[in-house]
Amino acid sequence: MGHSSDTAFVLKDVSLFFGSVPILTDVNFAIRSTGITSIIGPSGSGKSTLLRTLNRLNDHHPTFRCTGSVRYRGTDIYANGNGSVDVARLRQDIGMLFQKPCLFPTSIYENVLFGLKRLKLRPRSEFPGIVETTLRAVFLWDEVKDRMKHPANELSQGQQQRLSLARALACEPEVLLLDEPTASLDPKSTQAIESLIRELGNRLTVILVTHRLEQAKRLSETVIFLSDGCVCEWGGVDDIFTCPSKEITQQYLAGHPP
């Protein structure tokens, strides 16, 4: 989908609906090709819906509707009745990690390769090397190298989340969407995932939904604040957290002390 500029996403006059119910209205922002953007806001403000809009995961809901323009590397991914976009390729480019580890009922080894095999991206001869490389990238190789044929669900929750991330990375995405990726993890696993996110932000577009404001502060360059069905503020992390321009943002931040 071509690197036309240093911008990954441009949303213009975007409104999102389930049936006749508006979730977000008149959304406008751009996201750079590298770096970490956090989406924050109260529960029910549309954070996850907005995130899933970026790789068309909301398509699974029959009543979902998106108006306006969502451009990924110059291509409007909802144009022409959605039919002109190769959604499988889009989701190859734009990987996703959910709040709870999403594993398949198979071995650790097969979980890493699940997306890669379906997309037929690499010859089978490369699979062992890819598995080792991606598991090393998520600091999991030393913990699992001697039990690659064991069921993935034997791993701890923190290990399962890192395995989910390895599976996404095996498909060589350009974007990672992270929906509360550490919400159900212990502090040690959270620290491991955060260090991975920070490293990935140096070479990928990383977009993180989080209810932990300290996490957004630690990791992000840019913050998008959602409330009352719209984007209330969008800007640099220091600007948003130290001198927000809207009173609603000030009130939200004041209600969530570190």
N, C-alpha and C positions, 0 to 999 in steps of 0.2 A: 504493500500500500504506500510505498514511496516516502522518502524523507524530504518533504517539500520545504520544511522550515524547522525552527527549534520549538514549534508548538505541536503538542500531541492532540489536544482536544480544544475545540471552540464551540461553545453553546450559545446560541442566539435566539432570544425570545422563546425559550423552551417552556412548555407547560406539560405536566404529566397527570394523567387521569386513570383511575380505576372505575370503569363505567362512567357515570356522570359526576363522580366525586373528584374534585381537583386535589391532587397531593402537593404539587408545587406549581407556581405560576410565574411566568416571565423571568426565567432563569437565564442569566448572562454571565459568562466568565470564560477564561482561557486557562489551559494548563500546559506548562512547558514540557518538553520532551524528556528531560531528566530532572530528578529531584523528587521531594516528598511533599504532597499536599494532604492536609487533614481536613475532613469534613466533620464539624461538630454541631451540636444543637440538642434541644430537648428530645426526649423519647417521643416518637410519633411525628417528628418534624419532616420525615421523608428522606433521611440520610441513606438508608439502604436502598430505597427505591431509586434515588438519584444514581447511586453507585451501579446498580444493576442495569440502569439505562445505558451505561457506557459500553456494555458488551451485549446488549439486547437480551439479557437474561429474563427481563420482564415479559418477553414474548410468550412465556409459558402460561401467563395469565390471560385468558381469552378476552377479558374486558379492558386490558391495558391499552392506553393510547398516548402517543407522544406527538405534540405539535411543535412547530418551530424547527430549528436546524441544529442537529448534533453532528459536528464534523470531527472525524478522526483522521488525522494526517491528510486533510483536504477533502475527504470523501464524506458526504452526508449519509450516515448509516441508516437513516429512516426514510430516505428518498424513494420516490416512485413506488409507493405502496410496499416498501421493504423488499421487493423482489429482486432488485438489482445488486444487492449486497450478499456476498458469500459469508453467511453467518458462521459456518464452521471455521473458515479462515480468520474471520474477525476474532473468534474466541481462542484461536491459536495465538494470535498476536496479543490478546488481552486476557491474561490468566486471572484467576480469582481464588482467594482464600477466605473461607467462611469462619464464623465464630467457633463452631464446633468442627473438629477435624472430620473431613469427608473422605473416608477410606472405603475401599472395595473389599469384599469378603474373600480375599486371596492373600498371597504372600507379600512380604515386604518388597521383594524384587519386582514382582508383577505390578504392585501398586505404583512404583516409580515409572514403569513403562506404559501404564494404561493409556494415557493420552497419546503418547508417541506412537504406539502400535496402531491405534485407531486412525490416526492422521497419516500413517505410513511416511513419516518424515525421514527416517534413517534406515539403512540396511541392518538386518539382524546382527551382523558381525560386530556392529558398533555398540550393541546394547550393553554388554558388560562394562565397557569403559564409560558410557553415559551414566549408568547407575552409580558407579563409584564416584565419578566427578560431581554429580548432583548431590549425592549423599554427603560428600566431603564439603560441598558448598554450604550445606545447612548444618554442619558440625554433627552429623549423625553416623558417619561411616564407621568410626571406631567403636561405636556402641552396638552396631547391628551387623558388622561384616561377617561374623561367624554364624549368623542365624537368618540368612537371606531368604530361606525357604519357609521360615516360620510365619504363621498368620500375623498380619499387620496389627490386628486388634489385641495382640499380646503386649504391645508397646504401651508405655505411659501416655497420658494425654498430651504432655509436652512433646514427647517423641512423635506421636501421631501428627501433631500440627506441623512439626518440621518435615515429616514425611510427605504430608499434603503439599507443602511448599516445594519440596524436591520434585514432586510429580509435575507441578506447574512449571518449574524451571527447566525440566527436561524437554519441554516443547519450545524452548527458546523464545519466550514472549518478549514483547517490547514494553508492555504495560502490565503492572500487577495491581489488581483491585483487592483491598484487604478490608473485610467487614468484621470489625471488632475481633481481630485475630488473637488477642491475648486475654479476652474477657473471662475465659474459663480456665486459665492457666495459673500455676503457682508462680511466685516471684522469680525463681531461678529460670524456669522455662520462659517467662515473660522477658527476662533480660536477654536470653539467647535469641528469641524471635526479634526483639528490638534491635539487637546488634546486626542481625541479618538484614532487617529492613533498612537500616542506615547504610549498610554496604551496598545493597541493591539500588538505593536511590542515587548512587553515583553514576549508574549506567542505564537505569530504566526509569520509566514514568511510574511512580508509586503513588496510589491514591488510597488513603486510609480513613475509614470511618471509625471513630473512637469516642467513647463517653468519658475517657480519662483525659482531662485537660492537661495534666502534667505530661502525659505521653505525647500529645499533640505538640506541646512546647518543646519537648526534648528532640523530637524527630523531624518536625516539619520546617520547610522554608515558607510555605504558603498555607493559609487557613481559609476555609469557607464556612461561614456560620449560617445555619438554616434555622428559621423560626417563623411561626405563623404562615406557613405555606409559601415562603419565598426565601431567596438569598438575602439576608439582612446585611451582611458584610463579607467582603472577599479581599484579601490582601496579605502582606508579609506577616509572618508570625509575630514579630516584635510589635508591629503596628497594632495588630488585633488585640494582643494580650496586654500591652502597656498603655495604649491610648485609642481604644475603640471609638469610632465616630458616632455610633448610634447608642441611644440610652438603653434600648432593649439588649444590646450586646453587653453593655456595662453591668446591667442587672443580672444577666445570665452568668457572667464570669464571677460576679460578686457572690452569687449563690453557690459557687463551686470552688471554695478555697482549696489551696493545695494540701 
